[in-house]
């Protein structure tokens, strides 16, 4: 198979990164990317409107994994990268009991914090000496946090962590699926706190050995023009540009185990044939495409739930905001079932996100607990946000700008049992050689996870086609 043809459905970061990495591994392959939208990037896109730059999805990516930074450098975009401000990296808040409270960012600030009682603080510190279970198990984030750190710490910090990243229910989400690194620390070191301390020492030692200053990982990165720079850069780097506005209806195979071929059926008479097919669109779209091919596989993929989120960007005159906006923003714990999940202070995180004299805030509403909020009309949603900002930040003025983006299916929710579900799906795919499933529904929801899985999936596809040749 000297000149294989590969089809990729979905031009989000997952699909684009698979295509880009495959292009390097198989330079003679013809790679066609099909996308139902009119642009690349999926949720990794920046709206530019009236001098504002509004991220409709993630606000950036962390450097806790190297894959996205390396991807940017490989694309020639490394010199354009910017990282979040020092204040945004250091200062994050919770909105509790009617006021903003800073999350601890050091041991001293943890001891001084009023987020936990002294009993709660001692319970968390005792995590170092609590025994781990004899065998690894799947359990909810809430159950893990309560078992390791106590109920009080679980209610405050586990809720905040889940709200800020997944907008889900910590009593339903799986700890090893959502935070595999934390699960690994308990498994390898017997304690999360011990694991964090040990890995920090290792990083310091490596930095010293390399003659470099130690920098704590966890910086968030983006571009002056927003994340769409990465999406557009990936699309432009492909030999064959993605085909936009293509609605895929079904996938078919010739059923030949020795030389399987795949066909993607679009609207009308559109058809594309390929030697390998990658579905990198959201899981709920994959379900419909797989229904006629393998009903049981489609059903399992469709069991991965999504939450609903409304992203609301608000522009205010700087003179109308008395708060210093000295940080990333604040989270409102979901257990309180408020109308707002959290608010990011976008113009404090990165510069040039708003016109001079204006600040840009970005609120997240809805989530697993309050999906109903996404159905609210614009006027009701904005009035609710104004009320929450009045209580949390003392903002009484009306915004001079707003933009509302509703995601009916926003973030995949890795509930307890997710890892078993994914293992079953991947085993089932062995019945369909040449078919691959990607996207953030399986092995991580963050942009970093998508680029990491893009590398892995590209290697699997390339290995399959080399073997077939």
Secondary structure, DSSP 8 states (H G I E B T S, - for coil): -TT-EEEEE--BHHHHHHHHHHHHH-TT-EEEEEESSSSSBTTS-EEEETTEEEESS-S-EESSSSHHHHHHHHTT-GGGEEE--HHHHH--EEEETTEEEE---SHHHHHH-SSS-HHHHHHHHGGGG----SS----BHHHHHHHHH-HHHIIIIIHHHHHHHT-S-TTTBBHHHH-HHHHHHHHHHSSHHHHHHHHHHHHHHHHHHTT-----S--EEEETT-THHHHHHHHHHSSS--EES--EEEEEE---SSS--EEEEESTT-EEEESEEEE-S-HHHHHHHHTTT-HHHHHHHHTSEE--EEEEEEEEEGGG--S---SSEEE--GGG--SEEEEE-HHHHSTTSS-TTEEEEEEEEETTTTGGGGGS-HHHHHHHHHHHHHHHH---S--SEEEEEEESS-SEE-BTTHHHHHHHHHHHGGGSTTEEE-STTTS-SSHHHHHHHHHHHHHHHHHHHHHH-
